[in-house]
């Protein structure tokens, strides 16, 4: 009996398995659902967006517009000339500062007993316990200034910052501050001549820093003013010429303990004084010569940030042992420098050896006779470490007989000041010859000033970086002229956002952009440069944010033709087929980009510009009267791109109170004729306002005469001129997408570095066909449908803009569930399996999936916005295998990874990584694209004892597919998920 019962159970189980395997999902049924959904979606989106009306209005004006083909070569020349003119103005301002500082010093006699009160930026507006101003404090008027990022500043006066480790009443400091007071008038005059100037400054060789406009300096969390202007790149580059440096460090047994700690700090401080125009290597010696990085044996490497950090980490791992034998290490150092000079490698300028030791037992005269005398082309600087002075005489002799400098460093506190001395020595020939070379720095983040980093939350990251232009200041006194005395460095900051605004967004199109690089190939400005990373709740600068190479962003330039041409300062163009991405890397695009490039005269920079083939290179020009255009430009439902420059409001301080729209209207009305405005952009904006004006009446009519479908929330449109119109069909209290198209919704607005996401997606989709995609805004999920509109003339068709509709998920779900089910009276007599079919039933899992594989609709709200491969890996794997979706490999060479082991990355120039810390890394990550030629698919997936049936059908006139799959056959254990997670690229160093 027990056996028969068991057989009966097994039989029933087999029948159940068979039933599961025989479940039928008729493809024709799913196709019918897809057709109905397509019609209803099209009717809904065209009705409430007004897309057909806008396309008709554009058709009506085709006879009075002109479609022009943009000449990238002419544009790149025009914009580079304007950039050159702008940067030339900054250069002239700095030269005036240098002349004034030198004249002030010439007529000032040093006074060792000088008493002089000045405004110390750390102490201003500070009172003691009795309510009186502290010494060197005093009342210093500060006012919020829009031009200086709304910081509190004093535009009538500069003030002084002094590092904590420098005595603020030292006679040298007081005399320098006193005679540099003359710069105040020049600061103000420069700002009046060029109101686009930002911070102007003078960094003294004695350590004080004069900054205009004056500010209240904020110390670090320990109350210390660690900032020392002499350590800043602009100071070091201006004070010295490019240099080749070999650092020789003694790691013999006598260097143990504090000596080795001081030696390591000395090396790190020397490395901090180097920049991307310098070359370096580090040799550790005992009884044999050891390169701290064996890969760099016998050569010099560029002292960029990555290599400097790599050296620091390797130096930190040095251990003492053995006996010191300087001679072989000194010979090796001279050989490297001589080889670099002969072969044309390295800086081709200054050369020096830095000897760090606790003593030299002989003077090694024979080595210098062989390699360095009589020319003494290589300077030798010696750093005697520790308190013992037994071998000081030899160490000093080595430096003094090789045009170097000797210093004794007995404590960690001595390191900074003593290391800086070598810069003054290297600057002497330049000072004596009065070579006022202008230098331009790489991009950097102005994190010194208070609250600056907070701006990165609200503006384009790459465009909040800046470059500095600086010039050395020399003593012109006759009695010291032969000594070559460097007084300091003057300079000004140039925000890269202001530079890049000279290449206006509207001319570049939806996917076009402009960029700047240095002559070393490093990026100054590029929309894909991401200098910050998220560490918990804080945004922090990446360690290598200002040494990102062009090849790491334009990675499709595999042969580096673009990079090589730009580094050489050439003018030309190149076409590249690229894989780009939008929506934070989630949505890949195949584009053909035309790159145009040229150098910026008077700077080490090259300017590049990209126009996307097709719509990016075509632009239409319309013409309407100012009166007609102004009437429509003042509509309440209209805005223009607040970050674009329609009119220059920053030149005249009285114009800074105007928004771009206010400034444009006042200029067009003749109320502000002195405003400098972009006439082409204004004319196009007026035309767009007139052409799109009927949409305002159309949307309002729908609101008044028709019951708006619940869930239809916002209609909107945008044009290439940065004009946006919208209609809120739903009130703010009922609207799901409360942030959509508000000032904080940067992804969906025209900004200084990108067009709205919906615009960029629309122009890559066939005009008239709506593109649907899900949005997850901090847990609030909704749907956007958008389509492109075009205009034609002379056989050319240009993109005129994009128009769309934002709606709730409730509306889409209501429509979908009503369509995706068979009627209850369906004849099921000949049907095997479940009948009637319904996507609401527990037997089926139904989805709407967009062209990049993201779920637009599911029974589970938590799955909306997720990649379908993560939701159902078995079906997604089948669709990839069948060719319906294709994988696109993308790369990120600016990623940050948690390192699980100690290794090095070749693309990161040998940056070592500490376990567990976030470090720069290279990653590859997948994207997916739908192949629209595959209209439908259906198959059975074998999953252990069950078979899972699915049917996929394209939704006509959209970017969506409908997926209907059997629900009761779980394949997750066998197939798993297909994640979109990036994977770190591992390199093997050979």
ChimeraX attribute file (.defattr): number of C-alpha atoms within 10 A of each C-alpha:
attribute: neighborCount
match mode: 1-to-1
recipient: residues
	/A:1	6
	/A:2	7
	/A:3	8
	/A:4	9
	/A:5	10
	/A:6	10
	/A:7	12
	/A:8	12
	/A:9	12
	/A:10	12
	/A:11	12
	/A:12	11
	/A:13	12
	/A:14	13
	/A:15	12
	/A:16	13
	/A:17	14
	/A:18	14
	/A:19	15
	/A:20	20
	/A:21	20
	/A:22	16
	/A:23	18
	/A:24	18
	/A:25	22
	/A:26	13
	/A:27	17
	/A:28	11
	/A:29	15
	/A:30	23
	/A:31	20
	/A:32	15
	/A:33	20
	/A:34	24
	/A:35	18
	/A:36	17
	/A:37	21
	/A:38	18
	/A:39	13
	/A:40	14
	/A:41	21
	/A:42	18
	/A:43	11
	/A:44	15
	/A:45	23
	/A:46	21
	/A:47	16
	/A:48	24
	/A:49	27
	/A:50	22
	/A:51	26
	/A:52	14
	/A:53	16
	/A:54	22
	/A:55	21
	/A:56	12
	/A:57	18
	/A:58	20
	/A:59	15
	/A:60	12
	/A:61	15
	/A:62	16
	/A:63	12
	/A:64	11
	/A:65	17
	/A:66	19
	/A:67	20
	/A:68	16
	/A:69	15
	/A:70	15
	/A:71	12
	/A:72	20
	/A:73	16
	/A:74	11
	/A:75	17
	/A:76	25
	/A:77	18
	/A:78	14
	/A:79	23
	/A:80	24
	/A:81	17
	/A:82	16
	/A:83	21
	/A:84	19
	/A:85	15
	/A:86	17
	/A:87	19
	/A:88	15
	/A:89	16
	/A:90	24
	/A:91	22
	/A:92	12
	/A:93	24
	/A:94	27
	/A:95	19
	/A:96	16
	/A:97	28
	/A:98	25
	/A:99	15
	/A:100	19
	/A:101	26
	/A:102	20
	/A:103	18
	/A:104	18
	/A:105	22
	/A:106	15
	/A:107	11
	/A:108	14
	/A:109	9
	/A:110	14
	/A:111	11
	/A:112	11
	/A:113	10
	/A:114	14
	/A:115	11
	/A:116	12
	/A:117	14
	/A:118	16
	/A:119	22
	/A:120	25
	/A:121	23
	/A:122	22
	/A:123	21
	/A:124	23
	/A:125	19
	/A:126	16
	/A:127	15
	/A:128	9
	/A:129	7
	/A:130	7
	/A:131	8
	/A:132	12
	/A:133	16
	/A:134	16
	/A:135	15
	/A:136	20
	/A:137	19
	/A:138	18
	/A:139	14
	/A:140	20
	/A:141	15
	/A:142	17
	/A:143	13
	/A:144	12
	/A:145	15
	/A:146	13
	/A:147	15
	/A:148	14
	/A:149	12
	/A:150	12
	/A:151	18
	/A:152	18
	/A:153	20
	/A:154	19
	/A:155	18
	/A:156	14
	/A:157	20
	/A:158	24
	/A:159	25
	/A:160	26
	/A:161	25
	/A:162	23
	/A:163	18
	/A:164	14
	/A:165	14
	/A:166	15
	/A:167	14
	/A:168	18
	/A:169	14
	/A:170	14
	/A:171	17
	/A:172	19
	/A:173	18
	/A:174	23
	/A:175	21
	/A:176	23
	/A:177	21
	/A:178	18
	/A:179	19
	/A:180	20
	/A:181	17
	/A:182	16
	/A:183	26
	/A:184	21
	/A:185	15
	/A:186	20
	/A:187	25
	/A:188	19
	/A:189	14
	/A:190	21
	/A:191	20
	/A:192	14
	/A:193	12
	/A:194	16
	/A:195	15
	/A:196	18
	/A:197	23
	/A:198	18
	/A:199	17
	/A:200	29
	/A:201	25
	/A:202	29
	/A:203	25
	/A:204	24
	/A:205	24
	/A:206	19
	/A:207	23
	/A:208	26
	/A:209	24
	/A:210	26
	/A:211	24
	/A:212	24
	/A:213	23
	/A:214	25
	/A:215	27
	/A:216	23
	/A:217	19
	/A:218	16
	/A:219	17
	/A:220	11
	/A:221	7
	/A:222	7
	/A:223	10
	/A:224	13
	/A:225	18
	/A:226	14
	/A:227	17
	/A:228	19
	/A:229	25
	/A:230	24
	/A:231	16
	/A:232	14
	/A:233	21
	/A:234	27
	/A:235	27
	/A:236	25
	/A:237	26
	/A:238	25
	/A:239	30
	/A:240	21
	/A:241	19
	/A:242	21
	/A:243	21
	/A:244	28
	/A:245	29
	/A:246	25
	/A:247	19
	/A:248	25
	/A:249	28
	/A:250	27
	/A:251	27
	/A:252	21
	/A:253	15
	/A:254	17
	/A:255	23
	/A:256	13
	/A:257	11
	/A:258	14
	/A:259	22
	/A:260	26
	/A:261	15
	/A:262	22
	/A:263	26
	/A:264	19
	/A:265	18
	/A:266	23
	/A:267	23
	/A:268	19
	/A:269	19
	/A:270	20
	/A:271	23
	/A:272	18
	/A:273	20
	/A:274	24
	/A:275	22
	/A:276	22
	/A:277	17
	/A:278	24
	/A:279	24
	/A:280	28
	/A:281	27
	/A:282	26
	/A:283	23
	/A:284	24
	/A:285	27
	/A:286	20
	/A:287	17
	/A:288	14
	/A:289	18
	/A:290	17
	/A:291	16
	/A:292	21
	/A:293	16
	/A:294	9
	/A:295	11
	/A:296	13
	/A:297	14
	/A:298	15
	/A:299	18
	/A:300	22
	/A:301	17
	/A:302	20
	/A:303	24
	/A:304	22
	/A:305	22
	/A:306	22
	/A:307	22
	/A:308	22
	/A:309	20
	/A:310	18
	/A:311	23
	/A:312	21
	/A:313	17
	/A:314	13
	/A:315	21
	/A:316	14
	/A:317	9
	/A:318	13
	/A:319	14
	/A:320	17
	/A:321	16
	/A:322	13
	/A:323	15
	/A:324	25
	/A:325	17
	/A:326	25
	/A:327	19
	/A:328	14
	/A:329	24
	/A:330	21
	/A:331	14
	/A:332	15
	/A:333	24
	/A:334	21
	/A:335	15
	/A:336	17
	/A:337	23
	/A:338	17
	/A:339	15
	/A:340	19
	/A:341	16
	/A:342	9
	/A:343	9
	/A:344	10
	/A:345	15
	/A:346	24
	/A:347	21
	/A:348	16
	/A:349	12
	/A:350	18
	/A:351	25
	/A:352	24
	/A:353	25
	/A:354	24
	/A:355	27
	/A:356	26
	/A:357	25
	/A:358	29
	/A:359	26
	/A:360	23
	/A:361	14
	/A:362	14
	/A:363	19
	/A:364	15
	/A:365	13
	/A:366	11
	/A:367	15
	/A:368	19
	/A:369	12
	/A:370	11
	/A:371	18
	/A:372	18
	/A:373	15
	/A:374	10
	/A:375	9
	/A:376	15
	/A:377	16
	/A:378	22
	/A:379	24
	/A:380	24
	/A:381	26
	/A:382	29
	/A:383	27
	/A:384	24
	/A:385	28
	/A:386	20
	/A:387	12
	/A:388	12
	/A:389	13
	/A:390	11
	/A:391	15
	/A:392	20
	/A:393	14
	/A:394	17
	/A:395	27
	/A:396	22
	/A:397	19
	/A:398	24
	/A:399	22
	/A:400	16
	/A:401	16
	/A:402	21
	/A:403	16
	/A:404	22
	/A:405	25
	/A:406	21
	/A:407	22
	/A:408	20
	/A:409	24
	/A:410	18
	/A:411	14
	/A:412	16
	/A:413	11
	/A:414	14
	/A:415	23
	/A:416	18
	/A:417	17
	/A:418	17
	/A:419	21
	/A:420	17
	/A:421	15
	/A:422	23
	/A:423	19
	/A:424	20
	/A:425	22
	/A:426	23
	/A:427	22
	/A:428	19
	/A:429	17
	/A:430	20
	/A:431	26
	/A:432	18
	/A:433	11
	/A:434	16
	/A:435	14
	/A:436	17
	/A:437	14
	/A:438	17
	/A:439	22
	/A:440	23
	/A:441	23
	/A:442	25
	/A:443	27
	/A:444	21
	/A:445	21
	/A:446	16
	/A:447	12
	/A:448	14
	/A:449	14
	/A:450	15
	/A:451	14
	/A:452	16
	/A:453	20
	/A:454	12
	/A:455	12
	/A:456	18
	/A:457	10
	/A:458	12
	/A:459	15
	/A:460	19
	/A:461	22
	/A:462	26
	/A:463	26
	/A:464	21
	/A:465	24
	/A:466	21
	/A:467	19
	/A:468	23
	/A:469	24
	/A:470	33
	/A:471	27
	/A:472	33
	/A:473	30
	/A:474	29
	/A:475	23
	/A:476	21
	/A:477	15
	/A:478	9
	/A:479	8
	/A:480	11
	/A:481	15
	/A:482	14
	/A:483	14
	/A:484	21
	/A:485	22
	/A:486	23
	/A:487	23
	/A:488	29
	/A:489	28
	/A:490	30
	/A:491	29
	/A:492	24
	/A:493	21
	/A:494	23
	/A:495	22
	/A:496	21
	/A:497	18
	/A:498	16
	/A:499	21
	/A:500	22
	/A:501	18
	/A:502	17
	/A:503	21
	/A:504	19
	/A:505	25
	/A:506	21
	/A:507	20
	/A:508	23
	/A:509	23
	/A:510	26
	/A:511	23
	/A:512	23
	/A:513	24
	/A:514	25
	/A:515	21
	/A:516	25
	/A:517	25
	/A:518	24
	/A:519	20
	/A:520	21
	/A:521	20
	/A:522	24
	/A:523	27
	/A:524	28
	/A:525	26
	/A:526	22
	/A:527	17
	/A:528	16
	/A:529	22
	/A:530	20
	/A:531	24
	/A:532	21
	/A:533	17
	/A:534	11
	/A:535	11
	/A:536	7
	/A:537	6
	/A:538	12
	/A:539	15
	/A:540	14
	/A:541	18
	/A:542	18
	/A:543	17
	/A:544	18
	/A:545	24
	/A:546	24
	/A:547	21
	/A:548	23
	/A:549	23
	/A:550	26
	/A:551	20
	/A:552	20
	/A:553	19
	/A:554	18
	/A:555	17
	/A:556	15
	/A:557	18
	/A:558	11
	/A:559	10
	/A:560	14
	/A:561	11
	/A:562	23
	/A:563	21
	/A:564	16
	/A:565	18
	/A:566	27
	/A:567	20
	/A:568	15
	/A:569	20
	/A:570	14
	/A:571	17
	/A:572	16
	/A:573	18
	/A:574	14
	/A:575	16
	/A:576	17
	/A:577	14
	/A:578	15
	/A:579	17
	/A:580	17
	/A:581	15
	/A:582	13
	/A:583	13
	/A:584	9
	/A:585	15
	/A:586	18
	/A:587	19
	/A:588	21
	/A:589	19
	/A:590	13
	/A:591	17
	/A:592	18
	/A:593	21
	/A:594	19
	/A:595	22
	/A:596	25
	/A:597	28
	/A:598	26
	/A:599	27
	/A:600	21
	/A:601	16
	/A:602	14
	/A:603	18
	/A:604	18
	/A:605	24
	/A:606	26
	/A:607	25
	/A:608	23
	/A:609	24
	/A:610	25
	/A:611	26
	/A:612	22
	/A:613	17
	/A:614	14
	/A:615	20
	/A:616	23
	/A:617	21
	/A:618	21
	/A:619	22
	/A:620	21
	/A:621	16
	/A:622	19
	/A:623	16
	/A:624	18
	/A:625	11
	/A:626	16
	/A:627	12
	/A:628	13
	/A:629	23
	/A:630	20
	/A:631	13
	/A:632	20
	/A:633	25
	/A:634	14
	/A:635	13
	/A:636	10
	/A:637	14
	/A:638	21
	/A:639	18
	/A:640	22
	/A:641	18
	/A:642	17
	/A:643	16
	/A:644	19
	/A:645	19
	/A:646	25
	/A:647	23
	/A:648	17
	/A:649	20
	/A:650	18
	/A:651	18
	/A:652	15
	/A:653	13
	/A:654	9
	/A:655	17
	/A:656	16
	/A:657	12
	/A:658	14
	/A:659	16
	/A:660	21
	/A:661	18
	/A:662	14
	/A:663	23
	/A:664	27
	/A:665	19
	/A:666	15
	/A:667	18
	/A:668	17
	/A:669	13
	/A:670	11
	/A:671	11
	/A:672	14
	/A:673	11
	/A:674	10
	/A:675	19
	/A:676	18
	/A:677	18
	/A:678	14
	/A:679	11
	/A:680	13
	/A:681	20
	/A:682	20
	/A:683	19
	/A:684	23
	/A:685	26
	/A:686	24
	/A:687	25
	/A:688	28
	/A:689	27
	/A:690	20
	/A:691	20
	/A:692	23
	/A:693	21
	/A:694	16
	/A:695	22
	/A:696	18
	/A:697	11
	/A:698	15
	/A:699	21
	/A:700	15
	/A:701	11
	/A:702	14
	/A:703	16
	/A:704	9
	/A:705	8
	/A:706	9
	/A:707	8
	/A:708	14
	/A:709	13
	/A:710	13
	/A:711	20
	/A:712	24
	/A:713	25
	/A:714	24
	/A:715	25
	/A:716	24
	/A:717	27
	/A:718	27
	/A:719	25
	/A:720	25
	/A:721	27
	/A:722	25
	/A:723	23
	/A:724	24
	/A:725	22
	/A:726	22
	/A:727	20
	/A:728	17
	/A:729	22
	/A:730	19
	/A:731	11
	/A:732	12
	/A:733	7
	/A:734	11
	/A:735	18
	/A:736	21
	/A:737	21
	/A:738	15
	/A:739	15
	/A:740	19
	/A:741	18
	/A:742	10
	/A:743	11
	/A:744	11
	/A:745	14
	/A:746	19
	/A:747	16
	/A:748	19
	/A:749	26
	/A:750	27
	/A:751	18
	/A:752	21
	/A:753	24
	/A:754	22
	/A:755	25
	/A:756	21
	/A:757	17
	/A:758	25
	/A:759	26
	/A:760	20
	/A:761	22
	/A:762	27
	/A:763	23
	/A:764	17
	/A:765	16
	/A:766	15
	/A:767	17
	/A:768	21
	/A:769	19
	/A:770	26
	/A:771	25
	/A:772	25
	/A:773	23
	/A:774	22
	/A:775	18
	/A:776	13
	/A:777	14
	/A:778	6
	/A:779	8
	/A:780	13
	/A:781	19
	/A:782	25
	/A:783	23
	/A:784	20
	/A:785	24
	/A:786	30
	/A:787	29
	/A:788	29
	/A:789	26
	/A:790	19
	/A:791	23
	/A:792	19
	/A:793	17
	/A:794	11
	/A:795	6
	/A:796	15
	/A:797	17
	/A:798	21
	/A:799	24
	/A:800	22
	/A:801	26
	/A:802	27
	/A:803	30
	/A:804	28
	/A:805	27
	/A:806	27
	/A:807	26
	/A:808	21
	/A:809	23
	/A:810	16
	/A:811	15
	/A:812	18
	/A:813	15
	/A:814	11
	/A:815	14
	/A:816	24
	/A:817	14
	/A:818	14
	/A:819	19
	/A:820	22
	/A:821	18
	/A:822	17
	/A:823	12
	/A:824	11
	/A:825	7
	/A:826	10
	/A:827	11
	/A:828	13
	/A:829	7
	/A:830	7
	/A:831	13
	/A:832	12
	/A:833	15
	/A:834	16
	/A:835	19
	/A:836	15
	/A:837	22
	/A:838	21
	/A:839	21
	/A:840	15
	/A:841	12
	/A:842	11
	/A:843	16
	/A:844	20
	/A:845	20
	/A:846	25
	/A:847	25
	/A:848	22
	/A:849	29
	/A:850	26
	/A:851	22
	/A:852	23
	/A:853	25
	/A:854	25
	/A:855	24
	/A:856	29
	/A:857	25
	/A:858	21
	/A:859	15
	/A:860	9
	/A:861	12
	/A:862	11
	/A:863	17
	/A:864	25
	/A:865	22
	/A:866	18
	/A:867	25
	/A:868	24
	/A:869	21
	/A:870	18
	/A:871	20
	/A:872	19
	/A:873	21
	/A:874	23
	/A:875	26
	/A:876	21
	/A:877	17
	/A:878	18
	/A:879	20
	/A:880	17
	/A:881	11
	/A:882	14
	/A:883	15
	/A:884	20
	/A:885	22
	/A:886	17
	/A:887	14
	/A:888	15
	/A:889	12
	/A:890	18
	/A:891	22
	/A:892	19
	/A:893	20
	/A:894	25
	/A:895	18
	/A:896	21
	/A:897	18
	/A:898	15
	/A:899	18
	/A:900	12
	/A:901	11
	/A:902	10
	/A:903	16
	/A:904	18
	/A:905	18
	/A:906	14
	/A:907	14
	/A:908	20
	/A:909	13
	/A:910	18
	/A:911	23
	/A:912	23
	/A:913	22
	/A:914	15
	/A:915	13
	/A:916	12
	/A:917	12
	/A:918	18
	/A:919	19
	/A:920	23
	/A:921	24
	/A:922	22
	/A:923	19
	/A:924	15
	/A:925	18
	/A:926	19
	/A:927	21
	/A:928	21
	/A:929	19
	/A:930	21
	/A:931	14
	/A:932	14
	/A:933	9
	/A:934	13
	/A:935	14
	/A:936	19
	/A:937	17
	/A:938	20
	/A:939	16
	/A:940	16
	/A:941	17
	/A:942	15
	/A:943	16
	/A:944	11
	/A:945	11
	/A:946	20
	/A:947	22
	/A:948	22
	/A:949	23
	/A:950	24
	/A:951	24
	/A:952	26
	/A:953	24
	/A:954	26
	/A:955	25
	/A:956	18
	/A:957	16
	/A:958	21
	/A:959	20
	/A:960	28
	/A:961	24
	/A:962	24
	/A:963	23
	/A:964	24
	/A:965	24
	/A:966	22
	/A:967	16
	/A:968	14
	/A:969	19
	/A:970	16
	/A:971	21
	/A:972	14
	/A:973	11
	/A:974	12
	/A:975	15
	/A:976	15
	/A:977	19
	/A:978	17
	/A:979	15
	/A:980	15
	/A:981	11
	/A:982	16
	/A:983	15
	/A:984	19
	/A:985	15
	/A:986	13
	/A:987	12
	/A:988	8
	/A:989	10
	/A:990	5
